[in-house]
Amino acid sequence: MEGSLDNLLWIAIAIVIAPLIANAIPRIKVPVVVVEIALGILIGPQVLGLAHENAFVKGLAELGLAFLFFLAGFEIDFARIKGQPLRLAGFGWLLSIAIAVGCAAVLYFSGLIVQVRYVAIALTTTAIGTLMPMLRDANETDTPFGSFILAAGAVGEFGPIVLAALLLSTENEQLFTLLLLMVFAAFVLSSIRLAQRWKPRPILQLAHQTMHSSAQLPMRLSVLILIALISVAVSLELEFLLGAFAAGVIVAQAVKDLSHEDIEPLRVKYEGISFGLLVPIFFVVSGMSFDLHALFSSMTSLLELPLFLALLLVVRGAPAWLLYRRTLPQAPDRTALAFLSATGLPLIVAITTLGLQQQQMRPETAAALVGAGMLSVFIFPLVGFAQRKRGAALELRAARLAEASD
């Protein structure tokens, strides 16, 4: 227990220092998750050796990842992204799959990777859970552009989870896994319908009364739903992130008819427990477990990092340019959508971990993929939001010219 507390102490120190460092960097707004990962690498066993991953720390990190996906499901307003945003996101992700398979096949035949499926699926991910705080800080969640990136992110997180469940199992299990996915989907849809219709007044009143008391019934119910959905997913031998994402969707549907005054305190509490504690633990532990030695083991493995970073942009960015020309006529907006859609890390960590466990991925390939995901979280949002500001300025200038001509 003493060793676990020492590890947790260093992780807690990293969590506190991370926003201070991010805020102290001049001119560039560095995402705090980047600093958390860097500090995790620093305190981890491959640099200073101050903290080590054990069962206790790993459990907290997995809970943080679960809350990250729970928040992603909770924040996605399907009423706002249905129609054109969701349709374009779906077509864009299918195109991403085709591009990813082609790129991964080239890498396979060149001898750089040992399995196409793991790399291809990893390249099609979008870290919408990581992007959500950035979108909110940029006041983009309620804009038309925000609906497009939310739709792309929802498909870019949910789709790879389903593909991973189907394709990263053994050949004999795939048909059975598909059946289990259908069972899980039916269970989730039934739960959503129940959440929308079954709203007993006594429980609603008690939830409202305890929102700001020590009872905290809304939070307890939310955590119960999260753990229950994860348990169902794990019992069906599916990825636990599928259950976490579905739990967020179910809770969002349960509270969608409540007033803003009732929902906002709940969102604040979710973000407090997630981004105040559990999610930073996940990112710090991701840095601690990052295989730095494998990345620098050879020049080839080191060169794979920028290669995978470029492929992330190609796989997720090309559809934005091909499919959104009419919807987003301003080139800076399409560029912003391309870079933000290509931001990926949590699922890349999960997929590479699975690849290593099943001995279907080399350690250096996993390190390069995770390293590319880390850089994407740092570089792509900076470029994306800068381009979005440029696009907004062009729109404002065009509107003023139109007014002047009238």
Secondary structure, DSSP 8 states (H G I E B T S, - for coil): -HHHHHHHHHHHHHHHHHHHHHHHSSSS---HHHHHHHHHHHHSTTTT------HHHHHHHHHHHHHHHHHHHHH--HHHHTTHHHHHHHHHHHHHHHHHHHHHHHHHHTTS-S-HHHHHHHHT---HHHHHHHHHHTT-TTSHHHHHHHHHHHHHHHHHHHHHHHHSS-GGGHHHHHHHHHHHHHHHHHHHHHHHH---HHHHHHHHHTTTSSS-HHHHHHHHHHHHHHHHHHHTT--HHHHHHHHHHHHHHHHTTS-HHHHHHHHHHHHHHIIIIIHHHHHHHHHHT--HHHHTS-HHHHHHHHHHHHHHHHHHHHHHHHH-TTTS-SHHHHHHHHHHHT---HHHHHHHHHHHHTT-S-HHHHHHHHHHHHHHHHHHHHHHHHHHHHHHHHHHHHHHHHHHH-
